[in-house]
Amino acid sequence: MIAVEDVSVSYESAGKRVKVLEHLHLEVEKGAICAMIGPSGCGKSTLLKVIAGLHTDYTGNVLLNGSVPEPKKDRIGFVPQQYGLLNWATVYENAVLGLKIKGDALKTEKEHISSLLTDLGLLSLQKKYPLQLSGGEQQRVAIARAFLLKPQVLLMDEPFSALDAINREKMQSIFLSLWEKYAVTTVFVTHSVEEAICVGQRIALLTPSPGRIARVVDNPLFGKEELRLCKAYYDFALELRKMAGEIWQ
Amino acid sequence: MAMKKLRFSGDTTLWAFIALLVFWYLFSVTLKVAFLPSPVAVLQNIFFHFISGGMYLHLFASLGRIAAGIAISLLIGLAIGLSMGYFPRFDEVFSPLVYLLYPIPKIALLPLVMLICGLGEAAKVTMIVLIVVFQVTVSSRDAAKAIPQETYACLKVLGASHKTMFRRVVFPATLPAIFSSLRVSMGTALSVLFFTETFGARYGMGYYIMNSWTRVNYVDMFTGIVLLGLLGYVLFAVIDGLYLRCCRWQPLGEKHGGEGVSLERSVK
């Protein structure tokens, strides 16, 4: 479970104090997935860094399963916008990087690794290097790395925003099926209302900078098959857009 | 990129070599001066020296000095340069020092180095190190600084230590830059080597060339010059070969067009 209580972050810039996050509350239950939408520059990425324990200069409390996040101890899956792959390592090496750094024996994970690579369609690309892959393929490697870690929490920072529409929808469904399989507590940051409806059980709307959670909406359409063919999907998207419009004015 | 292709295709190398010999030959025939012998005589002389084995001592003496000088420069330069690129504090302290020492013409320090290290090998290797180490330091520092923060963030989330960061990110990411600084250093090292071998040496290509000159044996002198050139060529080829092996991940050719072509494929 992820609990963010009254978190504020600010930094000094040209002698001025700039607030990035202000009194932010967020709770994601164990095994749940929360989508987060906000205008650009509202501190979404900073919030993820705080939850991941990368950014420790904040006030308030952040708890992962009841304790302060510590990258050295916790298993945190992180998928950034630009994939975060090591260009000099092969697809396979990139995928197992988390396991290696955590000191897990790759031998005992062999089946897990090959089944996940199969699910993501990466089996034939194992020996390639990231710069030889398409954007969608690189993103799948980043996701493989995150899930192979068997993370306690998964933090996704606009992971599909660099993909074209067709690949994005494909990746969303691949991601959801993996998420169901592994039941990982997830925060999924996006700037797209439609994507939030696809991947979020609950959808949190952030205010413009300094970021606060303005509203959390339950998503009645989560997990519905053929989502984009329902009228309800478009109605809900419209409703969310209106809500967001009021908040972001 | 096209340059790299050319350097490694055997045909073009051969043509360049032949063209050079033809020009040389034409010059030697038209000028008809003693200090420009015909390339035929020089090539014969090289062949003769290799059979008799008289040349190996000089070649290997030079090669050893170059190898030692470059190896030591890499060790020191990479340790300092990569640390400067990775730890901002380290950079703040060392940058002024490096910028202060870098522009001093180290070749002017030769007398001092000889006083400290004596006339032997140590002085020659020290001279190479003094000059090359700064090039390696500055270029490896800049390459390490150019690594985007996001690359680090992904490993930090995994709880990677500084040691892991160096092994998995800093070193491999800067390897292409290290290779190009090695190419630049190699050229510099060869010139410094020649200079140091003209003092207090009994072996080495520099000594051989200067000795032939004082003996007024121009064929021998050109033999030395050609061999020094060939030594450089072989060393550059070795560096390029290593680069192709170590940096396979780097795409070659059009960066923006379609699939990246791996180095290996396009070089053949």
Contacts between the chains, C-beta under 8 A, distances in Angstrom:
chain1	res1	chain2	res2	distance
A	49	B	153	7.5
A	52	B	157	5.0
A	53	B	157	7.7
A	54	B	153	6.1
A	54	B	156	5.6
A	54	B	157	6.3
A	70	B	159	7.7
A	71	B	156	5.9
A	71	B	157	5.5
A	71	B	158	6.7
A	71	B	159	4.1
A	72	B	159	3.9
A	73	B	159	7.1
A	74	B	159	7.7
A	76	B	157	5.2
A	76	B	158	7.6
A	78	B	153	7.5
A	78	B	154	6.2
A	78	B	157	4.2
A	78	B	158	8.0
A	80	B	150	5.7
A	80	B	153	6.9
A	80	B	154	6.5
A	82	B	148	7.9
A	82	B	150	5.7
A	84	B	150	5.8
A	84	B	151	6.6
A	84	B	153	7.0
A	84	B	154	3.6
A	86	B	151	7.1
A	86	B	168	6.5
A	86	B	169	6.8
A	86	B	172	7.2
A	86	B	173	8.0
A	87	B	173	7.8
A	87	B	249	5.6
A	88	B	172	4.0
A	88	B	173	6.6
A	88	B	175	7.3
A	88	B	247	7.6
A	88	B	249	4.6
A	89	B	168	7.6
A	89	B	172	7.5
A	89	B	249	7.6
A	97	B	155	7.7
A	97	B	158	7.1
A	97	B	168	7.4
A	98	B	158	5.2
A	101	B	155	6.9
A	101	B	158	4.5
A	101	B	159	6.5
A	101	B	160	5.2
A	101	B	164	6.0
A	101	B	168	8.0
A	102	B	158	6.9
A	102	B	159	7.2
A	129	B	248	7.0
A	129	B	249	4.0
A	129	B	262	7.5
A	130	B	249	7.6
A	131	B	249	6.4
A	131	B	250	7.3
A	131	B	251	4.8
A	131	B	260	4.9
A	132	B	251	7.0
A	132	B	259	6.3
A	132	B	260	4.9
A	132	B	262	6.6
A	149	B	158	7.5
A	155	B	157	7.9
